Amino acid sequence: MPQPIYKVVFQSQNQVYEIYARQIFQSDMWGFIEIEEFLFGERSKLLVDPSEEKLKNEFSGVKRSYIPMHSIIRIDEVDKEGTAKVSESSGSGNVSAFPMPGMMPTPSPEE
């Protein structure tokens, strides 16, 4: 039976990452998801996707990555690996960061 492949989409520093991995689980470190065994396209391909190459370089030498749960947009178990990519977050649409306590507006004293 083949190992499952997971597509993980998460937001970090105004960018949306879409990566593929074989191992994903809740971390012992509270509030984080652990991702291991990253999958990137074969190096023997004739066409090189610059976005995927950027991710290969960014995750080069990374054994395990800890992603904050509030940054996760979606996790899917898929049949086969796709192309990993990173794109700019548009800042509009239906994806936004969950408000953190320090970011909540506070009423002014005269209200």
C-alpha positions in Angstrom: 0.0 0.0 0.0 1.5 3.4 -1.0 2.2 6.1 1.5 -0.3 8.9 1.5 0.7 12.3 0.0 -0.6 15.5 1.6 -1.0 18.9 0.0 -0.6 21.6 2.6 -1.6 25.2 1.9 -0.5 27.8 4.4 0.1 31.6 4.7 3.4 33.1 5.8 4.6 36.7 5.5 2.0 37.8 2.9 2.7 34.7 0.8 0.6 31.5 0.2 2.6 28.3 0.2 1.4 25.1 -1.4 3.7 22.2 -0.6 3.5 18.4 -0.7 4.7 16.0 2.0 4.5 12.4 3.1 4.2 13.0 6.9 2.0 15.5 8.7 0.8 15.5 12.3 0.0 17.7 15.3 3.2 18.7 17.1 4.0 18.2 20.7 4.7 21.9 20.6 1.2 23.3 21.3 -0.4 25.2 18.4 1.8 23.8 15.6 1.6 21.3 12.8 4.7 19.3 11.9 5.5 18.6 8.3 8.2 16.0 7.3 9.4 14.4 4.1 8.8 17.2 1.7 8.1 16.2 -1.9 9.3 18.3 -4.9 9.4 17.5 -8.6 12.1 15.4 -10.1 15.3 17.2 -10.9 15.5 15.4 -14.2 12.6 17.5 -15.7 13.5 19.6 -18.7 11.1 22.4 -17.7 11.9 24.2 -14.4 9.2 26.0 -12.5 10.8 29.1 -10.8 8.3 29.0 -8.0 9.0 25.3 -7.2 12.8 26.0 -7.4 12.4 28.8 -4.9 10.6 26.4 -2.5 13.2 23.7 -3.1 15.9 26.2 -2.1 13.9 27.5 0.9 13.3 24.0 2.3 16.7 22.6 1.3 18.2 20.8 4.3 15.0 21.1 6.4 14.2 17.9 8.1 11.0 19.0 9.7 9.0 22.2 9.6 6.6 23.5 12.3 3.7 25.6 10.9 1.5 27.5 13.3 -2.1 26.1 13.2 -3.6 29.6 12.6 -1.5 29.8 9.4 -2.9 26.6 7.8 -5.5 27.3 5.1 -6.1 23.7 4.0 -4.7 20.2 4.2 -5.7 17.6 1.6 -4.7 13.9 1.2 -4.2 13.6 -2.6 -3.6 10.7 -5.0 -0.4 12.1 -6.5 2.1 14.9 -6.0 1.5 18.2 -7.8 3.8 21.2 -8.3 4.8 23.0 -5.2 4.4 26.8 -5.4 4.5 30.0 -3.5 2.4 33.0 -4.5 1.7 36.5 -3.2 -1.3 36.8 -0.9 -3.8 39.1 -2.6 -5.0 40.4 0.8 -8.6 40.2 -0.6 -11.0 37.3 -1.0 -12.0 34.9 1.7 -8.6 34.1 3.2 -7.4 36.2 6.0 -5.4 35.8 9.2 -7.3 35.1 12.4 -7.2 38.2 14.6 -4.8 37.9 17.5 -5.4 39.5 20.9 -3.0 42.3 20.4 -4.6 43.2 17.0 -8.1 43.7 18.3 -9.4 47.3 18.3 -9.9 48.7 21.7 -12.6 51.4 22.5 -11.3 54.9 23.2 -11.7 56.1 26.9 -14.4 58.6 26.1 -16.8 55.9 24.7 
